Amino acid sequence: MFSMALFSNISFSSPNAPIASNKVSLFHNSNLVGPASLPMIPGCSVVQVHRIVSTPFEHFDYRSGHAALRFRLLRQQGYFVPVGVFDKFKDREGSFRNELRRDIKGLMELYEASQLGVEGEDILDRAKEFSSQALKTWQSRELDQFSGRVIKTTLDQPYHKSLSRFTARNLLTNVQGTNGWINVLQELAKMDFNIVQSLHQKEVVCISNWWKDLGLAKKLEFARDQPLKWYIWSMASLIDPNLSEQRIDLTKPISLIYIVDDIFDVYGTLDELTLFTQAVDRWDYASTDRLPDYMKICFKALDDITDEISHKVYKEHGWNPVISLRKAWATLCRAFLVEARWFASGKLPKAKEYLENGITSSGVHTVLVHIFFLLGQGLNNQNVELIDSNPGMISSTATILRLWDDLGSAKDENQDGNDGSYIECYMKENQGVEVESARKHVTNMISNAWKRLNRECLSRNPFSLPFARASQNIARMVPLMYSYDENQCLPSLEEYMKSLLYKSVPMKDTMSA
């Protein structure tokens, strides 16, 4: 039986937390430079980057996973560490050395590091396959309960693709430090968690009051009434406690994305949807005269919230985003209308065409445009033009959401054939493909979208770190929002909401060093 002691030195690190030790000391190199000035992919000098990282990696005990851990920590912080650091893991045939299978902690670190790959880094693909297979072999053995749980968590919820506060909550609850200073630090982290949780609870009250006062739930009885679920998106994407006002403001357009989606999916006729899209495109009250009352109510809410946020951004940051926000809504409605016409005609598009439109209809671009302006960083003509054009950082995140959404709901949608999905389009286009093969294809596409998102966050770009983190956090939130069980419920999301909003982390009565 593999002893729990094997995990006594596991290094737990949240994807969004700063590296505890100084980055320079990690490399023992005073010439190390930060991600803003480090040559990035693909035009960087590999020789120059390798020179920065080669010295310390040459002296590691690779069975311990130290190289994989440092690789992950540095890439998480925006340092493009080349994958050549893993060459010493391989044997003469180019495969990972068989003795690495004996080191569970090293396998876990290797698996975690493999999540930060970009396109073309085949060695990280092989590292993921090698480490996951080896860890599953260990799982099949009679490990103690703690060891088995840690392996399962690593495979199911790797750090880079998990929400940091959710991961922190689990660690603070399930992992206890083994010495005095770690215990004190852990108690401090628990206190921080509970303080931030209290802040989120106050934000939920604000959102609930706003939604009640808005009155859309009563005026539009067909629409969803889920303000807590909508707030969760904001809480997950903007994790800085100082961004409380921004989280509240962001929840408002998110709620309207859901409402407008319901109008297009379940209530409006095709003629009404066409008129509504034209009204949003022109953004003119005169264009709403021909709309039914429920659409007039929705458009007024859309206009009021857009004006409110635009005024606030202008007051705080000196930039009026109203044109960009209106353009984002118009683009979203046009994408919704395209889908409505497809499914009204009974003809499914090609899978590629469906996905291209689905990236826009996911609503991710609309959300991230609002986040960009609410953060108020990097506001200039060039960046605004870029954000309006759905850049790679946004489209990669949107691809992940669209495909996860279709993957999670494909079973239900295939039964009635009304809503459509990428899987349905793909299977129609590729006759004879089984459902499981199509789902595996979509899973690979999600993995590739994550690689593109990783590349965007490691490459030079004009976006602020909070914006890049928000893009990643939306992608991390997606599995919780779309992993349905047999009853079409979201147990993971329910657990997430309970643990972060309602269950405080118990603390000791006293803290001793």
C-alpha positions in Angstrom: 0.0 0.0 0.0 1.3 3.4 -0.9 1.7 5.5 2.2 0.2 8.9 2.8 3.7 10.0 3.6 4.5 10.1 -0.1 2.3 13.2 -0.3 3.7 15.0 2.7 5.7 17.4 0.4 3.1 18.0 -2.3 3.2 21.6 -3.4 -0.3 23.0 -3.8 -0.6 26.2 -5.9 -3.6 28.0 -7.1 -3.6 29.0 -10.8 -4.1 32.6 -9.9 -2.0 33.0 -6.8 1.4 34.6 -7.0 4.4 32.3 -6.7 5.3 32.3 -3.1 9.1 32.4 -3.6 11.0 35.1 -5.6 11.1 34.2 -9.3 14.8 35.1 -9.4 15.6 32.7 -6.7 13.8 30.0 -8.6 16.2 30.4 -11.4 19.3 31.4 -9.4 19.9 33.9 -12.2 19.9 37.7 -11.7 19.3 38.3 -15.4 15.8 36.8 -15.3 13.2 39.2 -16.7 9.5 39.4 -16.3 6.8 38.3 -18.8 6.3 41.8 -20.2 9.9 42.0 -21.5 10.7 38.3 -22.1 10.8 37.3 -25.7 7.6 35.4 -26.4 6.3 32.8 -28.8 6.5 32.3 -31.7 9.1 35.0 -32.6 11.3 34.6 -29.5 14.9 33.6 -29.4 14.8 30.0 -28.1 18.5 30.2 -27.4 18.1 33.3 -25.3 15.1 31.9 -23.3 16.9 28.5 -22.9 19.9 30.3 -21.5 17.8 31.8 -18.8 16.3 28.5 -17.7 19.0 26.0 -18.5 21.2 26.4 -15.4 18.9 25.4 -12.6 17.0 22.7 -14.6 20.3 20.8 -15.3 20.7 20.0 -11.6 17.2 18.8 -10.6 16.3 15.3 -9.4 13.8 14.7 -12.1 12.1 11.9 -10.2 10.9 14.5 -7.7 8.9 16.5 -10.3 10.7 19.8 -9.4 11.3 20.6 -13.0 7.6 20.1 -13.9 6.5 22.1 -10.9 8.7 25.1 -11.7 7.7 24.9 -15.4 4.1 25.1 -14.4 4.5 27.9 -11.9 6.4 30.1 -14.3 4.1 29.5 -17.3 1.1 30.3 -15.0 2.7 33.7 -14.3 3.3 34.4 -18.0 6.9 33.3 -18.4 7.4 31.3 -21.6 9.6 28.5 -20.4 10.5 26.2 -23.4 9.5 22.6 -23.3 13.1 21.5 -23.8 13.4 21.3 -20.0 11.5 18.0 -20.2 14.1 16.3 -22.5 15.8 14.7 -19.6 12.6 12.9 -18.8 13.0 10.8 -21.9 15.0 7.7 -22.8 17.1 7.1 -25.9 14.0 6.1 -27.9 12.3 9.4 -27.1 9.7 8.0 -24.7 9.4 9.0 -21.0 11.6 6.9 -18.8 9.8 4.0 -17.3 11.2 4.6 -13.8 9.2 7.8 -13.6 6.1 5.7 -13.1 7.3 4.9 -9.6 7.2 8.5 -8.4 3.5 9.5 -7.8 4.3 13.1 -6.9 6.4 13.5 -9.9 3.7 12.1 -12.2 1.2 14.5 -10.7 3.4 17.4 -11.3 4.1 16.2 -14.9 0.4 16.0 -15.5 -0.2 19.4 -14.0 2.5 20.9 -16.2 1.1 19.3 -19.4 -2.0 21.5 -19.0 -0.1 24.6 -20.0 0.9 23.5 -23.4 0.4 25.4 -26.7 -0.1 24.1 -30.2 2.9 22.2 -31.5 4.3 21.2 -28.1 4.0 17.4 -28.7 6.2 16.5 -25.7 3.5 18.0 -23.4 0.8 15.9 -25.1 2.9 12.8 -24.6 3.6 13.9 -21.0 -0.1 14.2 -20.4 -0.8 10.8 -21.8 2.1 9.1 -20.0 1.4 10.7 -16.6 -2.4 10.2 -16.8 -2.0 6.5 -17.7 0.5 5.9 -14.9 -1.6 7.7 -12.3 -4.7 5.7 -13.3 -2.6 2.6 -12.8 -1.8 3.8 -9.3 -5.5 4.5 -8.7 -6.3 0.8 -9.5 -4.1 -0.3 -6.6 -4.9 -0.3 -2.9 -3.8 3.2 -2.0 -4.8 4.8 1.2 -7.9 7.0 1.0 -6.0 10.3 1.0 -3.6 9.3 -1.7 -6.3 8.0 -3.9 -8.3 11.2 -3.4 -5.4 13.4 -4.3 -4.7 11.5 -7.5 -8.3 11.6 -8.5 -8.4 15.4 -7.9 -5.3 15.9 -9.9 -6.8 14.0 -12.9 -10.2 15.5 -12.7 -9.3 19.1 -11.6 -5.8 20.1 -12.7 -4.8 23.5 -11.2 -4.5 25.4 -14.4 -8.1 24.5 -15.5 -9.7 24.9 -12.1 -11.0 28.0 -10.3 -8.5 29.1 -7.7 -10.9 29.8 -4.9 -12.7 26.5 -5.4 -9.4 24.7 -5.3 -8.3 26.8 -2.2 -11.6 25.9 -0.5 -11.0 22.2 -0.9 -7.4 22.4 0.2 -8.2 24.4 3.3 -10.8 21.9 4.2 -9.1 18.7 3.4 -5.3 19.3 3.8 -3.7 20.1 7.1 -0.2 21.5 7.5 2.4 19.5 9.3 4.4 22.2 11.1 3.8 25.4 13.0 4.3 28.1 10.4 2.3 26.3 7.8 -0.6 25.9 10.3 -0.5 29.7 11.0 -0.4 30.5 7.3 -3.3 28.1 6.7 -5.3 29.8 9.4 -4.6 33.2 7.8 -5.8 31.8 4.4 -9.0 30.6 6.1 -9.6 34.0 7.5 -9.0 35.6 4.1 -11.4 33.1 2.5 -14.2 33.8 5.0 -13.8 37.6 4.7 -14.0 37.4 0.9 -17.0 35.0 1.2 -18.8 37.6 3.3 -18.1 40.2 0.6 -19.6 37.9 -2.0 -22.7 37.4 0.1 -23.2 41.2 0.2 -22.8 41.3 -3.6 -25.5 38.6 -3.9 -27.9 40.7 -1.9 -27.2 43.7 -4.1 -27.8 41.7 -7.3 -31.0 40.1 -5.9 -32.4 43.6 -5.0 -31.5 45.0 -8.4 -33.1 42.0 -10.2 -36.3 42.3 -8.1 -36.5 46.1 -8.7 -35.9 45.6 -12.5 -39.1 43.5 -12.6 -38.2 41.5 -15.7 -39.0 38.2 -14.0 -42.6 39.3 -13.7 -42.9 41.1 -17.0 -41.3 38.3 -19.0 -42.7 35.2 -17.4 -41.1 32.9 -20.0 -37.6 34.0 -19.2 -35.2 32.4 -16.7 -35.1 33.8 -13.2 -31.6 32.9 -12.0 -29.8 36.0 -10.7 -27.5 33.9 -8.4 -26.3 31.7 -11.4 -25.6 34.9 -13.4 -23.7 36.4 -10.5 -21.5 33.3 -10.3 -20.1 34.1 -13.7 -19.0 37.5 -12.4 -17.6 36.1 -9.1 -15.6 33.4 -11.0 -14.2 35.7 -13.6 -13.3 38.8 -11.5 -11.6 37.3 -8.5 -9.9 40.3 -7.0 -11.8 41.3 -3.9 -11.3 45.0 -4.8 -13.5 44.5 -7.9 -16.8 44.2 -6.0 -18.5 47.0 -7.9 -17.4 45.6 -11.2 -18.8 42.1 -10.3 -22.2 43.7 -9.6 -22.1 45.7 -12.8 -21.0 42.8 -14.9 -23.9 40.6 -13.6 -26.4 43.0 -15.2 -25.4 42.4 -18.9 -24.9 38.7 -18.2 -28.5 38.5 -17.0 -29.7 40.1 -20.2 -27.7 37.7 -22.4 -29.7 34.9 -20.8 -33.0 36.8 -21.3 -32.3 37.6 -24.9 -31.2 34.0 -25.5 -34.5 32.8 -24.1 -36.4 35.2 -26.4 -34.6 33.8 -29.5 -34.7 30.2 -28.4 -38.1 29.6 -27.0 -40.5 32.5 -27.4 -40.1 34.9 -30.3 -41.3 34.2 -33.8 -38.9 34.5 -36.7 -40.5 37.7 -37.9 -40.3 39.2 -34.3 -36.7 38.1 -33.9 -35.8 39.8 -37.2 -37.4 43.1 -36.1 -35.7 42.9 -32.7 -32.3 42.3 -34.2 -32.8 45.3 -36.5 -33.8 47.5 -33.6 -30.7 46.5 -31.6 -28.6 47.0 -34.7 -29.8 50.5 -35.2 -30.2 51.1 -31.4 -33.1 53.5 -32.0 -36.3 53.6 -30.0 -38.2 54.5 -33.1 -37.2 51.1 -34.5 -39.1 49.4 -31.6 -42.5 50.7 -32.5 -43.3 47.5 -34.4 -42.0 45.2 -31.7 -44.3 43.3 -29.3 -44.5 44.6 -25.8 -42.2 41.9 -24.3 -39.5 42.9 -26.8 -39.9 46.6 -26.0 -39.4 45.8 -22.3 -36.3 43.9 -23.1 -34.8 46.5 -25.3 -35.5 49.2 -22.7 -33.7 47.2 -20.1 -30.8 46.6 -22.5 -30.6 50.3 -23.3 -30.8 51.4 -19.6 -28.1 49.0 -18.5 -25.8 49.9 -21.4 -26.2 53.6 -20.6 -25.6 53.0 -16.9 -22.4 51.1 -17.5 -21.2 53.6 -20.2 -21.7 56.5 -17.9 -19.9 54.8 -15.0 -16.9 53.8 -17.2 -16.7 57.4 -18.6 -16.8 58.9 -15.1 -14.2 56.6 -13.7 -11.8 56.1 -16.7 -12.6 58.9 -19.1 -13.7 56.7 -22.0 -17.2 56.3 -23.3 -17.7 52.7 -24.3 -21.3 53.0 -25.5 -20.5 52.4 -29.2 -18.5 49.3 -28.4 -21.2 47.9 -26.0 -24.0 48.5 -28.5 -21.9 46.9 -31.3 -21.3 43.9 -29.1 -25.1 43.4 -28.4 -25.9 43.9 -32.1 -23.3 41.2 -33.1 -24.7 38.8 -30.5 -28.3 39.3 -31.7 -27.3 38.7 -35.3 -25.7 35.5 -34.3 -28.8 34.4 -32.4 -30.9 35.3 -35.5 -28.7 33.2 -37.7 -29.3 30.2 -35.4 -33.0 30.9 -35.3 -33.2 30.9 -39.1 -31.2 27.6 -39.3 -33.5 25.7 -37.0 -36.7 27.3 -38.3 -35.7 26.0 -41.8 -35.0 22.5 -40.4 -31.7 22.5 -42.1 -28.5 22.1 -40.1 -25.4 24.0 -41.2 -22.0 22.5 -41.7 -20.2 21.9 -38.5 -17.6 24.6 -39.2 -20.2 27.2 -40.0 -22.2 26.3 -36.9 -19.1 26.7 -34.7 -18.0 30.0 -36.3 -21.4 31.5 -35.5 -21.6 29.7 -32.2 -18.4 31.3 -31.0 -20.3 34.7 -31.2 -23.7 33.4 -29.9 -21.9 32.0 -26.8 -22.1 35.5 -25.4 -18.4 35.4 -24.3 -17.4 38.3 -26.5 -20.2 40.4 -25.1 -19.2 39.6 -21.5 -15.5 40.2 -22.1 -16.1 43.5 -23.8 -18.0 44.6 -20.7 -15.1 43.3 -18.5 -12.6 45.2 -20.6 -14.3 48.5 -20.1 -15.2 47.9 -16.5 -11.6 47.2 -15.6 -10.6 50.4 -17.3 -7.1 49.3 -18.2 -5.5 49.9 -21.6 -8.3 52.1 -22.9 -7.1 53.5 -26.2 -8.3 53.5 -29.9 -6.0 50.6 -30.9 -7.1 48.3 -28.0 -10.8 49.2 -28.4 -10.6 48.3 -32.1 -9.0 45.0 -31.1 -11.5 44.1 -28.5 -14.4 44.9 -30.9 -13.0 42.4 -33.4 -13.2 39.3 -31.2 -9.4 38.7 -30.8 -7.9 35.3 -30.2 -8.0 35.5 -26.4 -11.8 36.0 -26.5 -12.5 33.6 -29.4 -10.5 30.8 -27.7 -12.5 31.1 -24.5 -15.8 31.3 -26.6 -14.9 28.1 -28.4 -14.4 26.3 -25.1 -17.8 27.5 -23.9 -19.7 26.7 -27.1 -18.3 23.2 -27.4 -18.7 22.4 -23.7 -22.3 23.6 -23.8 -23.0 21.4 -26.8 -21.1 18.5 -25.2 -23.1 18.8 -22.0 -26.5 19.1 -23.6 -26.0 17.0 -26.7 -27.8 14.0 -25.3 -31.0 16.0 -24.5 -30.9 18.0 -27.8 -30.4 14.9 -29.9 -33.7 13.6 -28.5 -35.9 16.4 -29.7 -33.8 17.7 -32.6 -34.9 21.3 -32.1 -31.9 23.1 -30.7 -29.0 21.6 -32.6 -25.5 21.3 -31.5 -22.0 21.0 -32.9 -22.1 17.2 -32.4 -25.4 17.0 -34.3 -23.9 19.0 -37.2 -20.7 17.0 -37.1 -22.5 13.6 -37.2 -24.8 14.7 -40.0 -21.8 15.9 -42.0 -19.8 12.7 -41.2 -22.3 9.9 -41.8 -21.6 6.7 -39.8 -19.7 8.4 -37.0 -20.8 7.1 -33.6 -21.9 9.5 -30.8 -18.9 8.6 -28.6 -16.5 9.2 -31.5 -18.1 12.6 -32.1 -17.9 13.4 -28.4 -14.2 12.5 -28.3 -13.6 14.7 -31.3 -15.3 17.6 -29.5 -13.2 16.9 -26.4 -10.0 17.1 -28.5 -11.3 20.4 -30.0 -11.8 21.8 -26.4 -8.2 20.7 -25.6 -6.9 22.5 -28.7 -8.9 25.7 -27.8 -7.2 25.6 -24.4 -3.8 25.5 -26.1 -4.7 28.5 -28.2 -5.8 30.3 -25.0 -2.6 29.4 -23.3 -0.7 30.8 -26.3 -2.6 34.1 -26.2 -1.9 34.5 -22.5 1.8 33.7 -23.0 2.3 35.8 -26.1 2.7 39.6 -26.1 -0.7 41.2 -26.1 -2.1 44.6 -25.1 -4.6 43.3 -22.5 -4.1 43.7 -18.8 -3.4 40.7 -16.5 -6.8 40.9 -14.9 -8.5 40.8 -18.3 -6.4 37.7 -19.3 -7.2 36.1 -16.0 -10.9 36.8 -16.5 -10.7 35.1 -19.9 -9.1 32.0 -18.4 -11.5 32.0 -15.5 -14.5 32.0 -17.8 -13.0 29.0 -19.5 -12.4 27.4 -16.1 -16.0 28.0 -15.1 -17.5 26.4 -18.2 -17.4 22.7 -17.0 -19.3 23.7 -13.8 -22.0 25.4 -15.8 -22.5 22.7 -18.4 -21.7 19.4 -16.8 -25.2 18.0 -16.6 -26.1 14.8 -14.8 -28.8 12.3 -15.8 -31.5 14.6 -14.4 -30.2 17.6 -16.4 -29.0 19.2 -13.1 -25.7 20.7 -12.4 -24.3 19.1 -9.2 -20.8 20.5 -9.6 -22.2 24.1 -9.9 -24.4 23.6 -6.9 -21.4 22.4 -4.8 -19.4 25.3 -6.1 -22.1 27.8 -5.0 -22.5 26.2 -1.6 -18.8 26.0 -0.8 -18.0 29.5 -1.9 -21.1 31.4 -0.8 -22.6 29.6 2.1 -20.1 27.3 3.8 -17.4 29.2 5.8 -14.1 27.5 6.4 -13.9 26.4 10.1 -11.0 27.9 12.0 -9.2 27.0 15.1 -10.0 28.8 18.3 -6.3 29.8 18.7 -3.4 30.3 16.4 0.0 29.2 17.6 3.2 29.4 15.7 
